[in-house]
Amino acid sequence: MEIFIKNEYPCIKVDARKIRRHIGKVLGSLDCNEHEISILFVGDQGIRELNHQFRGMDRPTDVLSFPQILGDDVPGALLLGDVAISLETAHRQAEEHGLSLEEELTLLLIHGTLHLLGYDHEISDREEERMRKKTRELFELIYPGKKLADTCNF
């Protein structure tokens, strides 16, 4: 498993070792031990540009996922994809969700990773509930006993 992390928004510090450990645990739980993931932390302007470029939406968001699973003919680890997170938005949402910034980043990474694996809460109520349940299960794996508030729509 390879996990690449880059912070392009140095105004907010991120503990890359902790993030790597958390996402490693999540990937292991999802049977993705042979996969590679890239995580990019940006500010609201950076995520806005990505959102506009790739989704046609000219506004910031919290997390974007870019799945890139390649076939078995590629040597080495399977490229799962990229996750981009706005640290500014995560910082604001952490307060709203009653979480620390680290917990909010973990939550967003879980959400983004599930999107990389094909989960999509936007296609049906049933899929939204499936993704919500899996998100909470994985969050509890990292933070045993910590429950997400009902106001958290993940």
LUMBA-72861 format. One record per residue (C-alpha): residue in three letters; residue number from 1; x, y, z. Coordinates in steps of 0.5 Angstrom, whole numbers, padded with zeros to 4 digits. Layout:
BEGIN
{site "ALA", NUM, {X, Y, Z}}
...
# end
This chain:
BEGIN
{site "MET", 1, {0000, 0000, 0000}}
{site "GLU", 2, {0003, 0007, -0002}}
{site "ILE", 3, {0000, 0013, 0001}}
{site "PHE", 4, {0002, 0020, -0002}}
{site "ILE", 5, {0000, 0026, 0002}}
{site "LYS", 6, {0002, 0033, -0001}}
{site "ASN", 7, {0000, 0040, 0003}}
{site "GLU", 8, {-0001, 0046, -0002}}
{site "TYR", 9, {-0004, 0050, 0004}}
{site "PRO", 10, {0001, 0051, 0009}}
{site "CYS", 11, {-0003, 0056, 0013}}
{site "ILE", 12, {-0006, 0050, 0016}}
{site "LYS", 13, {-0002, 0044, 0019}}
{site "VAL", 14, {-0003, 0037, 0018}}
{site "ASP", 15, {0000, 0031, 0021}}
{site "ALA", 16, {0002, 0027, 0015}}
{site "ARG", 17, {0004, 0021, 0019}}
{site "LYS", 18, {-0003, 0021, 0023}}
{site "ILE", 19, {-0007, 0021, 0017}}
{site "ARG", 20, {-0002, 0016, 0013}}
{site "ARG", 21, {-0004, 0011, 0019}}
{site "HIS", 22, {-0011, 0013, 0019}}
{site "ILE", 23, {-0012, 0012, 0012}}
{site "GLY", 24, {-0008, 0006, 0012}}
{site "LYS", 25, {-0012, 0003, 0017}}
{site "VAL", 26, {-0018, 0005, 0013}}
{site "LEU", 27, {-0015, 0002, 0006}}
{site "GLY", 28, {-0013, -0005, 0010}}
{site "SER", 29, {-0021, -0006, 0012}}
{site "LEU", 30, {-0023, -0005, 0005}}
{site "ASP", 31, {-0018, -0010, 0003}}
{site "CYS", 32, {-0014, -0005, -0001}}
{site "ASN", 33, {-0007, -0007, 0002}}
{site "GLU", 34, {-0004, -0007, -0005}}
{site "HIS", 35, {-0007, 0000, -0008}}
{site "GLU", 36, {-0004, 0007, -0008}}
{site "ILE", 37, {-0008, 0013, -0006}}
{site "SER", 38, {-0006, 0020, -0007}}
{site "ILE", 39, {-0008, 0026, -0002}}
{site "LEU", 40, {-0008, 0033, -0003}}
{site "PHE", 41, {-0009, 0038, 0002}}
{site "VAL", 42, {-0011, 0045, -0001}}
{site "GLY", 43, {-0015, 0052, 0001}}
{site "ASP", 44, {-0022, 0054, -0001}}
{site "GLN", 45, {-0019, 0057, -0008}}
{site "GLY", 46, {-0015, 0051, -0010}}
{site "ILE", 47, {-0021, 0046, -0009}}
{site "ARG", 48, {-0026, 0051, -0012}}
{site "GLU", 49, {-0021, 0051, -0018}}
{site "LEU", 50, {-0021, 0043, -0018}}
{site "ASN", 51, {-0029, 0043, -0017}}
{site "HIS", 52, {-0029, 0048, -0023}}
{site "GLN", 53, {-0024, 0044, -0028}}
{site "PHE", 54, {-0027, 0037, -0027}}
{site "ARG", 55, {-0034, 0038, -0025}}
{site "GLY", 56, {-0036, 0045, -0028}}
{site "MET", 57, {-0038, 0048, -0021}}
{site "ASP", 58, {-0035, 0054, -0019}}
{site "ARG", 59, {-0035, 0054, -0012}}
{site "PRO", 60, {-0031, 0051, -0006}}
{site "THR", 61, {-0033, 0044, -0003}}
{site "ASP", 62, {-0030, 0040, 0002}}
{site "VAL", 63, {-0027, 0034, -0002}}
{site "LEU", 64, {-0026, 0031, -0009}}
{site "SER", 65, {-0025, 0024, -0011}}
{site "PHE", 66, {-0021, 0022, -0017}}
{site "PRO", 67, {-0022, 0015, -0018}}
{site "GLN", 68, {-0016, 0012, -0023}}
{site "ILE", 69, {-0017, 0004, -0022}}
{site "LEU", 70, {-0013, 0001, -0027}}
{site "GLY", 71, {-0013, -0006, -0030}}
{site "ASP", 72, {-0009, -0012, -0027}}
{site "ASP", 73, {-0004, -0011, -0033}}
{site "VAL", 74, {-0001, -0005, -0029}}
{site "PRO", 75, {0006, -0008, -0025}}
{site "GLY", 76, {0006, -0006, -0018}}
{site "ALA", 77, {0000, -0003, -0014}}
{site "LEU", 78, {-0006, -0001, -0017}}
{site "LEU", 79, {-0008, 0006, -0017}}
{site "LEU", 80, {-0014, 0007, -0013}}
{site "GLY", 81, {-0014, 0015, -0014}}
{site "ASP", 82, {-0013, 0022, -0012}}
{site "VAL", 83, {-0017, 0025, -0006}}
{site "ALA", 84, {-0017, 0033, -0005}}
{site "ILE", 85, {-0019, 0036, 0001}}
{site "SER", 86, {-0020, 0044, 0003}}
{site "LEU", 87, {-0017, 0045, 0009}}
{site "GLU", 88, {-0021, 0051, 0010}}
{site "THR", 89, {-0027, 0048, 0009}}
{site "ALA", 90, {-0025, 0042, 0014}}
{site "HIS", 91, {-0023, 0047, 0019}}
{site "ARG", 92, {-0030, 0050, 0019}}
{site "GLN", 93, {-0034, 0044, 0018}}
{site "ALA", 94, {-0030, 0041, 0024}}
{site "GLU", 95, {-0033, 0046, 0029}}
{site "GLU", 96, {-0040, 0045, 0026}}
{site "HIS", 97, {-0040, 0037, 0027}}
{site "GLY", 98, {-0037, 0038, 0034}}
{site "LEU", 99, {-0030, 0034, 0031}}
{site "SER", 100, {-0023, 0036, 0032}}
{site "LEU", 101, {-0019, 0038, 0025}}
{site "GLU", 102, {-0016, 0031, 0025}}
{site "GLU", 103, {-0023, 0028, 0026}}
{site "GLU", 104, {-0026, 0032, 0020}}
{site "LEU", 105, {-0020, 0030, 0016}}
{site "THR", 106, {-0021, 0023, 0017}}
{site "LEU", 107, {-0028, 0023, 0016}}
{site "LEU", 108, {-0027, 0027, 0009}}
{site "LEU", 109, {-0022, 0022, 0007}}
{site "ILE", 110, {-0026, 0016, 0009}}
{site "HIS", 111, {-0032, 0019, 0004}}
{site "GLY", 112, {-0027, 0021, -0001}}
{site "THR", 113, {-0024, 0014, -0001}}
{site "LEU", 114, {-0031, 0011, -0001}}
{site "HIS", 115, {-0032, 0015, -0008}}
{site "LEU", 116, {-0026, 0012, -0011}}
{site "LEU", 117, {-0029, 0005, -0009}}
{site "GLY", 118, {-0035, 0006, -0013}}
{site "TYR", 119, {-0040, 0009, -0007}}
{site "ASP", 120, {-0044, 0014, -0009}}
{site "HIS", 121, {-0049, 0017, -0005}}
{site "GLU", 122, {-0052, 0022, -0010}}
{site "ILE", 123, {-0055, 0016, -0014}}
{site "SER", 124, {-0060, 0014, -0010}}
{site "ASP", 125, {-0063, 0014, -0002}}
{site "ARG", 126, {-0061, 0007, -0002}}
{site "GLU", 127, {-0054, 0008, -0004}}
{site "GLU", 128, {-0053, 0014, 0000}}
{site "GLU", 129, {-0055, 0010, 0007}}
{site "ARG", 130, {-0050, 0004, 0005}}
{site "MET", 131, {-0045, 0010, 0004}}
{site "ARG", 132, {-0047, 0013, 0011}}
{site "LYS", 133, {-0047, 0006, 0014}}
{site "LYS", 134, {-0040, 0005, 0012}}
{site "THR", 135, {-0037, 0012, 0013}}
{site "ARG", 136, {-0039, 0011, 0020}}
{site "GLU", 137, {-0037, 0004, 0021}}
{site "LEU", 138, {-0030, 0006, 0018}}
{site "PHE", 139, {-0030, 0012, 0023}}
{site "GLU", 140, {-0031, 0008, 0029}}
{site "LEU", 141, {-0025, 0004, 0027}}
{site "ILE", 142, {-0021, 0010, 0027}}
{site "TYR", 143, {-0024, 0013, 0033}}
{site "PRO", 144, {-0027, 0007, 0037}}
{site "GLY", 145, {-0033, 0010, 0041}}
{site "LYS", 146, {-0034, 0016, 0038}}
{site "LYS", 147, {-0040, 0017, 0034}}
{site "LEU", 148, {-0042, 0022, 0029}}
{site "ALA", 149, {-0047, 0027, 0030}}
{site "ASP", 150, {-0054, 0027, 0026}}
{site "THR", 151, {-0052, 0034, 0023}}
{site "CYS", 152, {-0046, 0030, 0020}}
{site "ASN", 153, {-0049, 0028, 0013}}
{site "PHE", 154, {-0044, 0023, 0012}}
# end
